[in-house]
């Protein structure tokens, strides 16, 4: 099922609210956690690019306003090998001029306002 499919079946004024929700649909995220974070950032007026490829880093979860990288870590990121890999990726993204921010499930689900405020503070420094 695609967004276009749904829009064709939901014409007219009586479906305006439903179509407004469809404006938020994006198939670029890798997980529900990314989808939630992306939605919070977009609602705050931040431009979000999901799954952006950076040379020598790989795919990052989110790139916000073209500069800070946001990585969203689930449970598997607690394994030592993954922690080392994540730190190397962060270091390389910083060497390339990005700022790397990491958030966890608890941040996205239970503290989204604080997460968004931190990102806005970082973006404000650049502006």
VEXGUDREN-191195 format. One record per atom (N, C-alpha, C, O): x, y, z; chain; residue in one letter. Coordinates in nm, 3 decimals, m for minus. Layout:
[[X Y Z] A A]
...
***
This chain:
[[0.085 m0.117 0.000] A X]
[[0.000 0.000 0.000] A X]
[[0.090 0.124 0.000] A X]
[[0.187 0.132 0.076] A X]
[[0.057 0.220 m0.084] A X]
[[0.138 0.341 m0.094] A X]
[[0.056 0.462 m0.049] A X]
[[m0.066 0.456 m0.037] A X]
[[0.127 0.570 m0.026] A X]
[[0.060 0.695 0.010] A X]
[[m0.027 0.742 m0.105] A X]
[[m0.139 0.789 m0.083] A X]
[[0.022 0.730 m0.227] A X]
[[m0.058 0.770 m0.344] A X]
[[m0.187 0.690 m0.353] A X]
[[m0.293 0.744 m0.385] A X]
[[m0.178 0.560 m0.327] A X]
[[m0.295 0.474 m0.327] A X]
[[m0.399 0.526 m0.227] A X]
[[m0.517 0.537 m0.260] A X]
[[m0.354 0.557 m0.105] A X]
[[m0.446 0.608 m0.003] A X]
[[m0.504 0.743 m0.042] A X]
[[m0.624 0.766 m0.023] A X]
[[m0.423 0.832 m0.095] A X]
[[m0.473 0.965 m0.134] A X]
[[m0.582 0.955 m0.242] A X]
[[m0.680 1.030 m0.239] A X]
[[m0.563 0.863 m0.335] A X]
[[m0.664 0.846 m0.441] A X]
[[m0.798 0.799 m0.383] A X]
[[m0.904 0.829 m0.438] A X]
[[m0.793 0.727 m0.273] A X]
[[m0.915 0.676 m0.211] A X]
[[m0.970 0.766 m0.102] A X]
[[m1.073 0.734 m0.041] A X]
[[m0.903 0.876 m0.076] A X]
[[m0.947 0.970 0.028] A X]
[[m0.958 1.111 m0.027] A X]
[[m0.892 1.202 0.023] A X]
[[m1.040 1.131 m0.130] A X]
[[m1.051 1.265 m0.188] A X]
[[m1.145 1.354 m0.107] A X]
[[m1.219 1.308 m0.020] A X]
[[m1.140 1.481 m0.137] A X]
[[m1.237 1.574 m0.083] A X]
[[m1.205 1.632 0.054] A X]
[[m1.111 1.590 0.122] A X]
[[m1.288 1.732 0.092] A X]
[[m1.268 1.806 0.216] A X]
[[m1.285 1.720 0.341] A X]
[[m1.218 1.742 0.442] A X]
[[m1.374 1.623 0.334] A X]
[[m1.399 1.542 0.455] A X]
[[m1.277 1.459 0.495] A X]
[[m1.273 1.407 0.606] A X]
[[m1.179 1.445 0.407] A X]
[[m1.059 1.367 0.436] A X]
[[m0.935 1.454 0.456] A X]
[[m0.823 1.403 0.452] A X]
[[m0.954 1.584 0.478] A X]
[[m0.840 1.674 0.494] A X]
[[m0.749 1.633 0.610] A X]
[[m0.627 1.635 0.596] A X]
[[m0.807 1.595 0.724] A X]
[[m0.727 1.556 0.841] A X]
[[m0.646 1.430 0.811] A X]
[[m0.529 1.421 0.848] A X]
[[m0.709 1.336 0.746] A X]
[[m0.638 1.212 0.712] A X]
[[m0.525 1.241 0.615] A X]
[[m0.416 1.187 0.629] A X]
[[m0.549 1.325 0.516] A X]
[[m0.445 1.359 0.420] A X]
[[m0.332 1.438 0.487] A X]
[[m0.217 1.427 0.445] A X]
[[m0.363 1.516 0.589] A X]
[[m0.258 1.587 0.663] A X]
[[m0.167 1.487 0.734] A X]
[[m0.046 1.509 0.742] A X]
[[m0.223 1.380 0.786] A X]
[[m0.142 1.276 0.849] A X]
[[m0.054 1.208 0.744] A X]
[[0.062 1.176 0.771] A X]
[[m0.108 1.187 0.626] A X]
[[m0.029 1.123 0.520] A X]
[[0.092 1.208 0.478] A X]
[[0.190 1.154 0.426] A X]
[[0.085 1.338 0.501] A X]
[[0.200 1.424 0.470] A X]
[[0.322 1.387 0.554] A X]
[[0.435 1.417 0.515] A X]
[[0.300 1.324 0.668] A X]
[[0.410 1.286 0.759] A X]
[[0.469 1.150 0.727] A X]
[[0.572 1.113 0.784] A X]
[[0.406 1.073 0.638] A X]
[[0.454 0.939 0.606] A X]
[[0.583 0.948 0.527] A X]
[[0.595 1.023 0.431] A X]
[[0.681 0.867 0.571] A X]
[[0.811 0.863 0.505] A X]
[[0.864 0.721 0.520] A X]
[[0.871 0.669 0.631] A X]
[[0.900 0.660 0.412] A X]
[[0.945 0.520 0.417] A X]
[[1.096 0.508 0.435] A X]
[[1.149 0.398 0.422] A X]
[[1.166 0.619 0.464] A X]
[[1.311 0.615 0.470] A X]
[[1.371 0.564 0.598] A X]
[[1.491 0.536 0.601] A X]
[[1.294 0.550 0.704] A X]
[[1.350 0.510 0.833] A X]
[[1.374 0.360 0.838] A X]
[[1.311 0.281 0.768] A X]
[[1.467 0.324 0.924] A X]
[[1.504 0.184 0.943] A X]
[[1.430 0.119 1.059] A X]
[[1.429 m0.004 1.070] A X]
[[1.369 0.199 1.147] A X]
[[1.305 0.143 1.266] A X]
[[1.195 0.236 1.315] A X]
[[1.185 0.351 1.274] A X]
[[1.113 0.184 1.405] A X]
[[1.008 0.264 1.466] A X]
[[1.069 0.379 1.547] A X]
[[1.016 0.489 1.549] A X]
[[1.181 0.352 1.612] A X]
[[1.249 0.455 1.691] A X]
[[1.289 0.573 1.601] A X]
[[1.270 0.689 1.639] A X]
[[1.342 0.544 1.484] A X]
[[1.378 0.649 1.389] A X]
[[1.254 0.724 1.341] A X]
[[1.257 0.846 1.326] A X]
[[1.147 0.653 1.318] A X]
[[1.023 0.717 1.273] A X]
[[0.972 0.815 1.378] A X]
[[0.933 0.927 1.346] A X]
[[0.972 0.773 1.504] A X]
[[0.927 0.861 1.612] A X]
[[1.015 0.985 1.623] A X]
[[0.966 1.097 1.629] A X]
[[1.146 0.964 1.625] A X]
[[1.239 1.077 1.638] A X]
[[1.224 1.171 1.519] A X]
[[1.220 1.293 1.536] A X]
[[1.217 1.116 1.401] A X]
[[1.203 1.198 1.280] A X]
[[1.077 1.284 1.289] A X]
[[1.079 1.401 1.253] A X]
[[0.968 1.226 1.336] A X]
[[0.843 1.301 1.347] A X]
[[0.856 1.415 1.448] A X]
[[0.811 1.526 1.421] A X]
[[0.917 1.388 1.563] A X]
[[0.937 1.494 1.663] A X]
[[1.022 1.608 1.606] A X]
[[0.991 1.726 1.626] A X]
[[1.129 1.573 1.536] A X]
[[1.215 1.677 1.480] A X]
[[1.142 1.758 1.373] A X]
[[1.155 1.880 1.368] A X]
[[1.068 1.691 1.288] A X]
[[0.994 1.763 1.183] A X]
[[0.887 1.854 1.243] A X]
[[0.865 1.965 1.193] A X]
[[0.822 1.808 1.347] A X]
[[0.720 1.892 1.412] A X]
[[0.784 2.017 1.474] A X]
[[0.717 2.118 1.491] A X]
[[0.912 2.010 1.506] A X]
[[0.984 2.125 1.561] A X]
[[1.040 2.215 1.451] A X]
[[1.109 2.313 1.479] A X]
[[1.010 2.180 1.325] A X]
[[1.055 2.263 1.213] A X]
[[1.196 2.233 1.164] A X]
[[1.256 2.314 1.094] A X]
[[1.247 2.118 1.200] A X]
[[1.382 2.079 1.161] A X]
[[1.374 1.993 1.034] A X]
[[1.291 1.902 1.025] A X]
[[1.460 2.023 0.938] A X]
[[1.466 1.942 0.816] A X]
[[1.536 1.810 0.849] A X]
[[1.646 1.810 0.906] A X]
[[1.474 1.699 0.813] A X]
[[1.526 1.567 0.847] A X]
[[1.550 1.486 0.721] A X]
[[1.462 1.474 0.635] A X]
[[1.670 1.430 0.711] A X]
[[1.701 1.335 0.604] A X]
[[1.733 1.201 0.670] A X]
[[1.833 1.190 0.741] A X]
[[1.650 1.099 0.646] A X]
[[1.680 0.969 0.705] A X]
[[1.778 0.888 0.619] A X]
[[1.781 0.903 0.497] A X]
[[1.856 0.805 0.685] A X]
[[1.944 0.710 0.618] A X]
[[2.033 0.776 0.513] A X]
[[2.028 0.743 0.394] A X]
[[2.115 0.869 0.558] A X]
[[2.209 0.939 0.469] A X]
[[2.342 0.866 0.472] A X]
[[2.391 0.830 0.579] A X]
[[2.400 0.845 0.354] A X]
[[2.530 0.778 0.345] A X]
[[2.643 0.880 0.354] A X]
[[2.646 0.976 0.277] A X]
[[2.735 0.858 0.448] A X]
[[2.855 0.941 0.460] A X]
[[2.976 0.852 0.433] A X]
[[2.990 0.744 0.489] A X]
[[3.063 0.899 0.346] A X]
[[3.185 0.825 0.313] A X]
[[3.264 0.792 0.440] A X]
[[3.280 0.878 0.527] A X]
[[3.312 0.671 0.451] A X]
[[3.392 0.621 0.565] A X]
[[3.314 0.613 0.696] A X]
[[3.371 0.580 0.800] A X]
[[3.186 0.643 0.692] A X]
[[3.101 0.631 0.811] A X]
[[2.994 0.526 0.784] A X]
[[2.966 0.442 0.869] A X]
[[2.935 0.532 0.667] A X]
[[2.823 0.445 0.633] A X]
[[2.694 0.524 0.646] A X]
[[2.695 0.647 0.647] A X]
[[2.584 0.453 0.657] A X]
[[2.454 0.518 0.670] A X]
[[2.434 0.566 0.813] A X]
[[2.457 0.492 0.909] A X]
[[2.392 0.691 0.826] A X]
[[2.356 0.745 0.957] A X]
[[2.204 0.751 0.965] A X]
[[2.136 0.764 0.863] A X]
[[2.153 0.740 1.086] A X]
[[2.008 0.734 1.102] A X]
[[1.939 0.860 1.050] A X]
[[1.847 0.852 0.969] A X]
[[1.984 0.976 1.098] A X]
[[1.921 1.102 1.059] A X]
[[2.028 1.210 1.041] A X]
[[2.126 1.215 1.116] A X]
[[2.007 1.295 0.943] A X]
[[2.088 1.415 0.926] A X]
[[1.991 1.532 0.935] A X]
[[1.894 1.540 0.860] A X]
[[2.019 1.623 1.029] A X]
[[1.925 1.732 1.058] A X]
[[1.978 1.865 1.005] A X]
[[2.090 1.904 1.036] A X]
[[1.897 1.932 0.924] A X]
[[1.936 2.059 0.861] A X]
[[2.074 2.049 0.797] A X]
[[2.148 2.147 0.792] A X]
[[2.109 1.930 0.747] A X]
[[2.233 1.910 0.674] A X]
[[2.359 1.907 0.757] A X]
[[2.468 1.907 0.701] A X]
[[2.348 1.904 0.889] A X]
[[2.469 1.912 0.970] A X]
[[2.477 1.812 1.084] A X]
[[2.556 1.718 1.076] A X]
[[2.399 1.826 1.191] A X]
[[2.420 1.726 1.296] A X]
[[2.367 1.590 1.255] A X]
[[2.259 1.578 1.197] A X]
[[2.445 1.490 1.287] A X]
[[2.407 1.352 1.267] A X]
[[2.341 1.304 1.396] A X]
[[2.392 1.327 1.505] A X]
[[2.228 1.239 1.383] A X]
[[2.162 1.179 1.499] A X]
[[2.158 1.029 1.479] A X]
[[2.105 0.979 1.379] A X]
[[2.214 0.958 1.575] A X]
[[2.208 0.812 1.575] A X]
[[2.117 0.769 1.688] A X]
[[2.124 0.821 1.799] A X]
[[2.031 0.673 1.659] A X]
[[1.933 0.623 1.756] A X]
[[1.968 0.479 1.788] A X]
[[1.966 0.392 1.701] A X]
[[2.001 0.457 1.914] A X]
[[2.055 0.327 1.953] A X]
[[1.954 0.242 2.028] A X]
[[1.892 0.286 2.125] A X]
[[1.940 0.122 1.980] A X]
[[1.857 0.023 2.048] A X]
[[1.943 m0.064 2.138] A X]
[[2.058 m0.031 2.167] A X]
[[1.888 m0.172 2.181] A X]
[[1.954 m0.260 2.278] A X]
[[2.084 m0.320 2.225] A X]
[[2.179 m0.336 2.302] A X]
[[2.091 m0.352 2.096] A X]
[[2.212 m0.418 2.042] A X]
[[2.334 m0.327 2.047] A X]
[[2.447 m0.375 2.033] A X]
[[2.314 m0.198 2.066] A X]
[[2.427 m0.105 2.072] A X]
[[2.502 m0.113 2.205] A X]
[[2.603 m0.045 2.222] A X]
[[2.454 m0.194 2.298] A X]
[[2.521 m0.208 2.428] A X]
[[2.633 m0.312 2.422] A X]
[[2.715 m0.318 2.514] A X]
[[2.639 m0.391 2.317] A X]
[[2.746 m0.490 2.303] A X]
[[2.877 m0.419 2.273] A X]
[[2.880 m0.324 2.195] A X]
[[2.985 m0.464 2.336] A X]
[[3.114 m0.396 2.329] A X]
[[3.162 m0.374 2.186] A X]
[[3.209 m0.265 2.153] A X]
[[3.150 m0.474 2.100] A X]
[[3.193 m0.458 1.960] A X]
[[3.115 m0.347 1.891] A X]
[[3.171 m0.268 1.815] A X]
[[2.985 m0.341 1.918] A X]
[[2.902 m0.239 1.857] A X]
[[2.936 m0.101 1.913] A X]
[[2.936 m0.003 1.838] A X]
[[2.964 m0.092 2.041] A X]
[[3.003 0.036 2.103] A X]
[[3.129 0.089 2.036] A X]
[[3.137 0.207 2.003] A X]
[[3.228 0.003 2.016] A X]
[[3.352 0.044 1.950] A X]
[[3.325 0.093 1.808] A X]
[[3.378 0.196 1.766] A X]
[[3.244 0.019 1.735] A X]
[[3.209 0.058 1.597] A X]
[[3.138 0.193 1.596] A X]
[[3.168 0.279 1.513] A X]
[[3.044 0.211 1.689] A X]
[[2.970 0.337 1.697] A X]
[[3.063 0.454 1.727] A X]
[[3.048 0.562 1.669] A X]
[[3.158 0.434 1.817] A X]
[[3.252 0.542 1.851] A X]
[[3.341 0.577 1.733] A X]
[[3.367 0.695 1.708] A X]
[[3.387 0.477 1.660] A X]
[[3.468 0.504 1.540] A X]
[[3.387 0.582 1.436] A X]
[[3.438 0.675 1.374] A X]
[[3.262 0.543 1.418] A X]
[[3.175 0.614 1.323] A X]
[[3.154 0.759 1.367] A X]
[[3.159 0.850 1.285] A X]
[[3.129 0.780 1.497] A X]
[[3.114 0.916 1.549] A X]
[[3.239 0.998 1.522] A X]
[[3.230 1.111 1.473] A X]
[[3.355 0.941 1.553] A X]
[[3.481 1.013 1.533] A X]
[[3.499 1.051 1.387] A X]
[[3.538 1.164 1.357] A X]
[[3.471 0.961 1.297] A X]
[[3.488 0.990 1.155] A X]
[[3.389 1.097 1.109] A X]
[[3.426 1.183 1.029] A X]
[[3.267 1.094 1.158] A X]
[[3.171 1.197 1.117] A X]
[[3.215 1.334 1.169] A X]
[[3.195 1.435 1.101] A X]
[[3.274 1.340 1.289] A X]
[[3.324 1.466 1.342] A X]
[[3.443 1.516 1.259] A X]
[[3.454 1.635 1.231] A X]
[[3.531 1.424 1.219] A X]
[[3.643 1.462 1.133] A X]
[[3.595 1.523 1.001] A X]
[[3.664 1.606 0.942] A X]
[[3.478 1.482 0.956] A X]
[[3.422 1.534 0.832] A X]
[[3.342 1.663 0.854] A X]
[[3.285 1.717 0.759] A X]
[[3.337 1.712 0.978] A X]
[[3.270 1.839 1.004] A X]
[[3.129 1.830 1.058] A X]
[[3.062 1.932 1.075] A X]
[[3.083 1.710 1.085] A X]
[[2.950 1.692 1.141] A X]
[[2.956 1.692 1.293] A X]
[[3.063 1.669 1.351] A X]
[[2.845 1.716 1.357] A X]
[[2.831 1.697 1.500] A X]
[[2.747 1.572 1.518] A X]
[[2.641 1.559 1.457] A X]
[[2.794 1.480 1.601] A X]
[[2.723 1.354 1.620] A X]
[[2.652 1.354 1.755] A X]
[[2.713 1.379 1.859] A X]
[[2.523 1.325 1.752] A X]
[[2.442 1.314 1.872] A X]
[[2.383 1.173 1.877] A X]
[[2.340 1.119 1.775] A X]
[[2.381 1.114 1.995] A X]
[[2.325 0.980 2.011] A X]
[[2.211 0.984 2.112] A X]
[[2.220 1.047 2.217] A X]
[[2.103 0.918 2.076] A X]
[[1.989 0.907 2.165] A X]
[[1.945 0.761 2.173] A X]
[[1.967 0.682 2.081] A X]
[[1.883 0.728 2.284] A X]
[[1.840 0.592 2.310] A X]
[[1.688 0.585 2.317] A X]
[[1.619 0.687 2.317] A X]
[[1.638 0.464 2.322] A X]
[[1.494 0.440 2.329] A X]
[[1.427 0.527 2.434] A X]
[[1.326 0.591 2.408] A X]
[[1.484 0.530 2.553] A X]
[[1.425 0.606 2.663] A X]
[[1.417 0.755 2.630] A X]
[[1.323 0.823 2.671] A X]
[[1.516 0.807 2.556] A X]
[[1.514 0.948 2.516] A X]
[[1.400 0.977 2.420] A X]
[[1.327 1.075 2.436] A X]
[[1.386 0.892 2.321] A X]
[[1.287 0.914 2.216] A X]
[[1.144 0.892 2.268] A X]
[[1.054 0.968 2.236] A X]
[[1.126 0.787 2.347] A X]
[[0.992 0.750 2.391] A X]
[[0.948 0.829 2.513] A X]
[[0.833 0.873 2.521] A X]
[[1.038 0.847 2.610] A X]
[[0.998 0.909 2.737] A X]
[[1.048 1.053 2.755] A X]
[[1.002 1.122 2.845] A X]
[[1.140 1.098 2.669] A X]
[[1.192 1.233 2.685] A X]
[[1.210 1.306 2.553] A X]
[[1.313 1.369 2.532] A X]
[[1.112 1.298 2.464] A X]
[[1.132 1.358 2.332] A X]
[[1.151 1.510 2.337] A X]
[[1.225 1.565 2.256] A X]
[[1.085 1.577 2.430] A X]
[[1.098 1.723 2.438] A X]
[[1.242 1.763 2.471] A X]
[[1.296 1.855 2.410] A X]
[[1.303 1.694 2.565] A X]
[[1.443 1.723 2.600] A X]
[[1.536 1.695 2.481] A X]
[[1.628 1.771 2.455] A X]
[[1.510 1.586 2.410] A X]
[[1.590 1.551 2.293] A X]
[[1.580 1.661 2.187] A X]
[[1.681 1.705 2.134] A X]
[[1.459 1.704 2.158] A X]
[[1.438 1.809 2.058] A X]
[[1.503 1.940 2.103] A X]
[[1.565 2.010 2.023] A X]
[[1.490 1.974 2.231] A X]
[[1.551 2.097 2.282] A X]
[[1.704 2.093 2.268] A X]
[[1.765 2.195 2.235] A X]
[[1.765 1.978 2.293] A X]
[[1.910 1.966 2.276] A X]
[[1.949 1.988 2.130] A X]
[[2.045 2.060 2.102] A X]
[[1.875 1.927 2.040] A X]
[[1.906 1.942 1.897] A X]
[[1.888 2.088 1.855] A X]
[[1.970 2.141 1.781] A X]
[[1.781 2.151 1.899] A X]
[[1.760 2.292 1.866] A X]
[[1.872 2.379 1.920] A X]
[[1.912 2.475 1.854] A X]
[[1.925 2.347 2.039] A X]
[[2.036 2.424 2.095] A X]
[[2.161 2.406 2.008] A X]
[[2.234 2.503 1.985] A X]
[[2.186 2.286 1.961] A X]
[[2.302 2.261 1.872] A X]
[[2.283 2.337 1.741] A X]
[[2.376 2.401 1.693] A X]
[[2.164 2.331 1.684] A X]
[[2.138 2.402 1.559] A X]
[[2.151 2.553 1.577] A X]
[[2.199 2.621 1.487] A X]
[[2.110 2.604 1.690] A X]
[[2.118 2.747 1.716] A X]
[[2.263 2.792 1.720] A X]
[[2.294 2.902 1.672] A X]
[[2.353 2.712 1.775] A X]
[[2.496 2.746 1.777] A X]
[[2.550 2.766 1.637] A X]
[[2.632 2.854 1.613] A X]
[[2.505 2.684 1.545] A X]
[[2.555 2.692 1.406] A X]
[[2.500 2.816 1.336] A X]
[[2.569 2.878 1.256] A X]
[[2.375 2.850 1.367] A X]
[[2.311 2.963 1.300] A X]
[[2.372 3.091 1.354] A X]
[[2.333 3.200 1.312] A X]
***
